[in-house]
Amino acid sequence: MDWSSEGYVLSVKKHGETSSILELFTRDRGRHLGLVRGGVGRKLRPVLQPGNKVKVEWRARLEEHLGYFTVEAINSRAAQLMSDRLSLAGLNAACAMAREALPEREVHADVYDAFEVLLENLHDKDIWPALYIQWEAGLLSSMGYGLDLSRCAATGVNENLTHVSPRSGRAVCAEAAEPYSDKLYALPSFMQPDSRRNDKSLLPEDVQNGLALTGYFLETRLQWGVNRTLPEARERMTALLIS
């Protein structure tokens, strides 16, 4: 059995003396693993870096086997961001979250498309943190734990939605949220469907609120079931963004 595709390197682990196990994120095959012969060599080591886009062919005798990848470089994203500590932290966090959250060999084309948009904009620190938070919200939705930001859980109105309930994942309007604001998560302005703020620049508090919001639901909905916390790479990115 064999197939070919394009995808992003999520992780690489040494296997034996000269080979590596490549963890790849593809649009049509999901998160997929395979063995790369010679993966630790000088020719392939720079290619097999998290965030790099590659073209692969996968072969195995049976579909359930680990199989073998042959790899060809398309885009060296990791090398492009190496000098930018913050953007590199965002890249590593996105790769780590994809590894942790996506079931193996399960297709999530919407998550892949948003992942690609995020990586293509990591050079622009004025927009990528918001893209990252939106990507995590989309990841939650694709995994069946989407936030409902369409209307207020308490009043049913669809305007001035400023908070999210940690119990239901539903939006709450400012009036209903006021008595309980210390128990709710603030909804960043760029995630508010009716945001009328004239200044569309990304505010530091929006980034902090957004990461706290998606982080809570990722940890309590996705990671809790498998007894895991959020990846260290995400924690490092968060510390850099809110410092």
VOGU-3710 file (C-alpha; in Angstrom, 3 decimals, decimal comma):
1> mdwssegyvl> 0,000/0,000/0,000  1,270/3,493/-0,752  0,189/7,120/-1,050  1,771/10,539/-1,582  0,910/13,880/-0,002  2,256/17,151/1,369  2,345/18,120/5,002  4,104/19,779/7,906  6,681/18,162/10,161  5,386/18,012/13,735
11> svkkhgetss> 8,190/16,028/15,356  11,106/13,720/14,633  12,559/11,028/16,898  15,724/9,068/16,309  15,174/5,379/15,628  18,158/3,076/15,632  21,493/4,285/14,339  20,510/6,170/11,198  16,712/6,346/10,911  14,017/8,629/12,323
21> ilelftrdrg> 10,321/8,357/13,050  8,621/11,303/11,402  5,319/12,687/12,691  3,594/14,561/9,880  0,418/16,655/9,627  -1,279/16,313/6,242  -4,551/17,661/4,921  -5,823/14,362/3,502  -4,269/11,838/5,925  -4,298/13,732/9,214
31> rhlglvrggv> -1,497/13,228/11,715  0,548/10,349/10,358  3,761/8,641/11,447  6,335/6,801/9,388  9,970/5,716/9,389  12,520/7,747/7,430  15,689/5,859/6,525  18,717/8,097/6,910  16,671/10,673/8,803  19,530/11,586/11,154
41> grklrpvlqp> 21,970/12,204/8,317  23,253/15,602/7,215  21,100/15,613/4,093  17,731/15,053/5,789  18,283/16,496/9,259  17,691/20,133/8,156  14,567/19,038/6,261  13,031/17,156/9,186  12,523/20,155/11,449  9,149/21,008/13,069
51> gnkvkvewra> 7,194/23,440/10,914  8,892/22,570/7,637  6,605/21,669/4,755  7,555/18,510/2,893  6,356/16,242/0,131  6,221/12,593/1,119  5,522/9,143/-0,204  4,406/6,525/2,304  4,692/2,803/1,744  3,721/-0,173/3,865
61> rleehlgyft> 2,660/-3,742/3,308  -0,515/-3,214/5,344  -2,384/-0,008/6,181  -2,034/-0,509/9,944  1,776/-0,756/9,761  4,086/2,140/10,641  5,386/2,228/7,087  8,192/4,207/5,468  8,358/7,814/4,302  10,492/9,195/1,528
71> veainsraaq> 10,753/12,947/2,015  11,399/15,973/-0,191  11,642/19,547/1,118  9,093/22,176/0,036  9,486/24,995/2,562  12,009/25,434/5,382  9,853/27,388/7,812  11,983/26,563/10,839  15,126/28,052/9,295  13,259/31,225/8,302
81> lmsdrlslag> 12,139/31,829/11,894  15,309/30,743/13,677  16,371/34,321/14,471  12,944/35,318/15,831  12,547/33,840/19,304  8,871/34,720/19,660  7,767/33,442/16,252  9,785/30,251/16,727  8,012/29,749/20,056  4,671/30,104/18,257
91> lnaacamare> 5,735/27,540/15,664  6,810/25,056/18,311  3,604/25,583/20,301  1,381/24,982/17,266  3,275/21,811/16,358  3,091/20,566/19,957  -0,654/21,220/20,233  -1,305/19,447/16,919  0,680/16,445/18,168  -1,162/16,365/21,462
101> alperevhad> -4,716/16,985/20,273  -5,116/15,357/16,866  -5,923/11,639/16,779  -3,538/9,681/14,593  -4,650/9,158/10,968  -7,887/11,108/11,471  -8,523/13,766/8,827  -9,189/17,345/9,990  -8,832/19,447/6,858  -10,193/22,604/8,527
111> vydafevlle> -7,569/22,414/11,270  -4,866/21,831/8,648  -5,949/24,832/6,559  -5,930/27,142/9,596  -2,581/25,690/10,692  -1,138/26,565/7,293  -2,470/30,135/7,469  -0,958/30,517/10,940  2,473/29,296/9,843  2,455/31,524/6,771
121> nlhdkdiwpa> 1,939/34,585/9,006  4,339/33,803/11,839  6,676/36,515/10,574  4,090/39,174/11,512  3,899/39,512/15,294  1,030/41,998/14,993  -1,398/39,328/13,784  -0,120/35,817/14,406  -0,981/35,607/18,143  -4,655/36,209/17,254
131> lyiqweagll> -4,413/33,628/14,461  -2,920/31,176/16,919  -5,753/31,652/19,409  -8,350/31,326/16,647  -6,598/28,153/15,483  -6,850/26,673/18,972  -10,547/27,587/19,091  -10,991/25,825/15,741  -9,087/22,822/17,063  -11,500/22,610/19,985
141> ssmgygldls> -14,441/22,788/17,595  -13,032/20,083/15,337  -12,534/17,820/18,350  -16,175/18,300/19,383  -15,672/20,912/22,109  -16,353/24,120/20,203  -17,121/27,381/21,989  -20,584/28,791/21,311  -20,058/32,501/20,722  -23,261/33,103/18,773
151> rcaatgvnen> -25,461/34,455/21,591  -25,570/35,022/25,328  -26,195/31,890/27,378  -28,187/33,870/29,962  -30,268/36,313/27,904  -30,137/35,020/24,326  -28,940/38,345/22,893  -26,230/38,305/20,243  -24,631/41,673/21,003  -21,982/42,886/23,453
161> lthvsprsgr> -20,713/39,370/24,173  -17,748/39,867/26,481  -17,230/36,658/28,474  -17,413/32,871/28,236  -18,740/30,461/30,841  -16,131/27,864/31,894  -18,918/25,350/32,532  -20,749/25,499/29,220  -18,295/27,150/26,839  -21,049/29,588/25,827
171> avcaeaaepy> -20,758/33,353/25,501  -22,187/35,756/28,075  -23,094/39,392/27,423  -21,608/42,207/29,492  -24,784/42,872/31,476  -25,277/39,240/32,499  -21,562/38,733/33,146  -21,065/41,705/35,462  -22,008/39,985/38,767  -19,895/36,922/37,913
181> sdklyalpsf> -16,979/38,408/35,971  -14,393/36,910/38,342  -15,726/33,417/37,548  -15,924/33,848/33,770  -13,288/34,015/31,049  -12,948/37,301/29,198  -13,645/37,044/25,479  -10,981/38,885/23,421  -12,353/41,604/21,211  -11,121/39,908/18,021
191> mqpdsrrndk> -13,307/36,882/18,870  -16,426/38,922/19,592  -18,795/38,553/16,630  -20,160/42,107/16,934  -16,940/43,892/17,881  -17,204/47,579/16,993  -13,790/48,688/18,220  -12,385/51,119/15,661  -8,786/50,376/16,523  -8,220/46,856/15,204
201> sllpedvqng> -4,670/46,562/16,549  -4,012/43,519/18,704  -4,143/44,456/22,384  -1,889/42,673/24,923  -4,863/41,934/27,174  -6,682/40,325/24,255  -3,767/37,952/23,716  -3,602/37,112/27,411  -7,368/36,604/27,645  -7,488/34,533/24,473
211> laltgyflet> -4,699/32,180/25,550  -6,299/31,754/28,968  -9,669/30,998/27,363  -8,585/28,394/24,818  -5,979/26,991/27,202  -8,615/26,281/29,845  -10,855/24,351/27,470  -7,983/22,515/25,818  -6,750/21,344/29,194  -10,107/20,508/30,782
221> rlqwgvnrtl> -11,820/19,040/27,703  -9,042/17,452/25,644  -6,053/16,892/27,901  -7,884/15,980/31,088  -9,305/12,819/29,496  -5,814/11,485/28,812  -4,298/12,787/32,063  -2,106/15,411/30,399  -1,452/19,093/30,876  -0,777/21,577/28,080
231> pearermtal> 2,537/21,063/26,262  5,599/22,842/27,603  6,072/24,513/24,221  2,719/26,251/24,627  3,606/27,383/28,135  6,888/28,859/26,868  5,081/30,708/24,084  2,507/32,047/26,528  5,201/33,302/28,886  6,908/35,169/26,050
241> lis> 3,682/36,693/24,726  2,422/38,028/28,041  5,744/39,063/29,565
//
